């Protein structure tokens, strides 16, 4: 069973050092020994020790990685196996390093962009907790002592606050349970091919998927492995079901005799920019170079669009927080105002 907690930082270090050391002419056994000393992760140190043991017993590097495949992405292991068989292992390792370094930069960028909205969301949750646990109880006695009709919505808030204070463990247990349940349901829904196809219609999702598809294509072509082997690897190992489906169709179209460009055109999914760059790359013999340039262009467009969307979302989130605060204040102030007027 594949380990879900794959450490991409350690994998990036393993791959880059493997490529560097093997390219320097250092024997594989010594390379693995140096790798063990370089790694800070005890878990991956143990894994490299296991790989070293497999190699010392006569297995190839690819076979040793296959034995420990649960701790590495499937695409990673398959690429090493094919690179070793084709005699282009160092080149494949270089391209894998580029790939995971690029993916790391994408994730880092997304993390930085989403930090502020997440902080705002956490602030709302903390605000609601403070309101229900401290503000409502402190005002309850005063509101009830005014001998006026308390609105039903204020009564509901008072009762809910009492329930949380009297049974905090049950409430927070339910809260955590429902939170995890909602996350699992959303994850399950998002993993559906139909939902992913629907989301693909959203421009920013389309841009991200196109960027990922083109860079994966670059990885295959620049690694020196055949189109067919590369597409087969992607067909079975890519988790994005839309892109996975695209590679399945490309294999089908190429088997029917279509060129790579014609196969991608048949998908009717990718931009004219991508099709033009692939066409000029095939005609000039610089497809690898064009795909790398195209990836960087798509990445720039994606980041610009994402920044614009976040800039639009942030004021909306702040506005929603303001509305929530106003509603909470009105719920508690209105009975007091009514009592004073009486």
N, C-alpha and C positions, 0 to 999 in steps of 0.2 A: 504493500500500500504506500502511495506517495505521501511524503511528509509535506503538510501544508505550510509549515514554518520554514520556508526556504530563505536562507540569508544571502541576499543578492550582493551585499557588500563583500562578504567572504568569497563568493563565487567569482566576482569581478577580480579580486586580488589573486585568486588561484589561477584564473585564466590568463591574466596579463603576465604574471610571473612565469607560468608554464611556457608561454610563447617566448618571452625574453630569454629565459635560461636555455631552452632547447635550441633556440636560434643562435645562441652563443657557443653551441657545440658541447654543452655540459651533458653527460649521460643522464638518461631518464631516472635511474635510481638515485643519483646525486641530486637531481632537480627536485625530486619528491622529498628528499631529506631536507633540502634548503627550504622548501615550501612549508614543511612542518614547523620549522623555526620561525618563519615569517608570520604565520597566522596567529591572530590574537584570540580567535574563537576556539575554545576547547573542543566543541562539538566537531568543527571541521578539521581540527588537528587529528582527531580520532579517525575521521573519515579518510583523510589522506594517508594515515598510517595503514588503514585497511586496504587502500588502493596500492600502497607500496608493497604490502604483503602479497597481494594478488599478482603484481608485476614480477616480484621475486620468485613466484611459483611458476612463472612461464607464460602468464596471460598478457595480452597486449594492453595498452593503456585504455583503449576503448572498451575492452571486455571488463577491465577493472572498474571503470566508471559505471558500466552496466550493472555490475553486482551491487554497487552502491547508488543505483539510479533513483531510489526513493528520496534522496537528499538533494537532487538536482532537477532542474526543469527538463522535461522530456526532449524538447527541442535541442537543448544543450548536449545531452548524451548522444542523441542521434547524429548531430553534426560532427562530434568528435569521432564517432565510429566511421562515418563516411569519409571524413578528412584523412583518417589513418589509412583506410583501404585505398584511397585515391592517391596517396603519397603527398597530400597537401595539408598535413596536420597543422603546421606552423601558420600557414595562411588562414586556415579555418579558425584557429585560436585567436589570431589577430582580429578577424571579422566578428567573432563572438564577443571579444572584448569591446570592440566599437559598439556592437549592438546593445550590450547590457549597460555600457556607459551612457549611451543615448537614452535608453529607457530610464536609467537612474536620473538623468537630467530632466526628463519629462515629468517623472513623479515628484521630483524636488520642486519644480516650477508649479505644478498643480497644488502641492502641499502649501507652498508659500501664498499662492493666490487664495486658497480656500480658508486660510488661517483666520482671517478677520471675520467672515460670516459665521464660522464655527464658534468663535469667541462671543459674538453677539447672541447666538442661539443658547450657549451655555449661560450667558448673563440673564437671559429671559427665564430660564429654568430656575436659576438661583433666586431671581427676583420673586418669582411665584412662590417658591418655598419660604422665603423670608416673609412675604405678605401673609401667607396662610398660617405660619408657625408663630409669628410675633405681632404683626400689625393687627390682624383680625382679632386675636384673643384680647389684646390690650384695649380695643374699642368696643368689645362685645358688651361688657357690663354697662358702659355709658349709654349705648344705643338702647338696650333693653330697659334701662331705668327711666327712659323718657316717656313711658306709657303712651306710645303712639303705635299706629299700625306699621309694622316692619314689612317692607316689600318682600315678595316671595323669593326674589333672586338674592336678596341680602340674607334671608333665612337659610337659603341653600348654602351660601358661602360660609355662614356661621356654623352650620351643621357639619359641613365638610371639614372645616378647620378643627372642630371638636373631635371628629373621627380620626384625623391624622395624629392629633396630640395624644388621644387615648390608645390608638393602635398603630404606632409608627412602623413596627416591624411588618405587620400585615400590609400596610399601605405601600411601603417601599419595596416589599417583596413582590406585590402585584405590579408596581411600576417597573421594576427590573424585568419581571417575567414578560409583561406586555411589550416592553422595549425590545427585548431579545426576540420575541415572537414576531414583532413587526419587521425587524431587521432580516430575520430568516425568510419571512414571506416575500419581502421586497427582493432579496437576493435570488430566491427561487423564480420570481416573476421575471427579473432582469436576465436570468440565464436562458429563458425561453427564446427560441429562434424567432418566433413571431414578434415578440416584444422588441428584440434587438433589431429586427427588420423595420419595425415601426419607428424606433428611436433613430434609426439611420436617416430618416427623413428630416430630422432636426439638423440644421446646418453645421453647428459646432461638433456634433457627434460624427457627422459625415466627414468633416475635416480631419478629426482625430483618426477615424478608421482608414481614411485614404493615406494619411501620413504613415500609419502603422503598416498598411499593405505595401506601400512603395518601399519602405525601409526593409521589410522582410524580403521583398523581391531583390533589393540591393544585396542583402546578406547572402542569399542563395547564389546570385550571379558572381559576386566578388569572391566567394569562397572557392570557386573553381569546380564545384560539383555540378553534375548534369541538371538541367531544368527538371527532368522527370523525377529524379531522386529528391531534389530540393522541394518540389511541389508535394511529393508524397509525404515528406517529413512534416510539412506545414499542414497538410490535410489531416494528419492524425494527432498532431501535437499542439496546434494553436487553440487557445481557450476561447477566443473571440469567435462566436459561431457564424457571424456574418462573413468574416474574412475566411474562415475555414471552408464555408460553403463556396466562396469565390474560387479558392484554390482547387476544390473538387471539380468545379465547372471548367476551370482552365485546363486541368488534366484531360478532361473529356474532350474539350475543343482541340487541344494540341494533338491528341490521339486521332482525331478526325482529319488532321492535316493542316490545321490553321497555324499561322505564326503566333508568336507571343502577343504582338500588338492586336492582331485580329481577335484573339481569344479574349483579351481584356476589353476590347470594344464590344464584344458580344454580351458582356456583363451589364452594359448600359448603366454603370454606376460611377465611373471615375471621370474626373474633370477633363476638359479639352487641353488644359495645361499639361496634365500627366500624360495624356495620349500623344501630344505633340513632342514632349521630351523623350518618351519611349521610342517614337517613330524616328526622330532625328538621331537618337542613340544607336538604334539598330542599323540605320543607313550609313552612319559615319564610323561604326565599329567602336563607339565610345559609350555603350549602354551603361556600363558600371559607373562611369564618371557622371553621366546625365542623371542616373537614379539618385546618386548621393547629393548632387546639386538640387534635384527636385525635392528630396526629403527636407533639406534645409529651408527651401522656399516654402514648402507646405507647413513646416514647423513655425516659421515666422508668422505666416498668415493665421495659423491656429492660435498662437500666443496672443496676437493682436486682437483677434475676435474674442478670445477668452477674457482678456483684460477689459474689453468694452462691456461684456456681459456682466462681469463682476462689478464694474463701476455702476451699472444700472441696478443691480440687485441690492447693493449695499444701502442706498437711500431708501429702497422699498422696505428692507428689513428694519431699518431705524424707524421708519414711519409706522410699521406694524407694532414695534415695541412701544412707541409713543401712544398709539391707540389703545393697546392693552393696559398701559399704566393709567390712562384717562378713565377707562371703563372700571378698573379696580378702585380708583379713587371715588368715582361717582357712586358705585355700589355701596360704599361705606359712608359717604358724606350725605347722600340723599335722605336717608332716614333722620339724620341729625338736623338737616335743613328743614324737613317737614315738621319735626318736633318743636323746633324753635318758632316756626310760624304759627303753630297751634297755640 
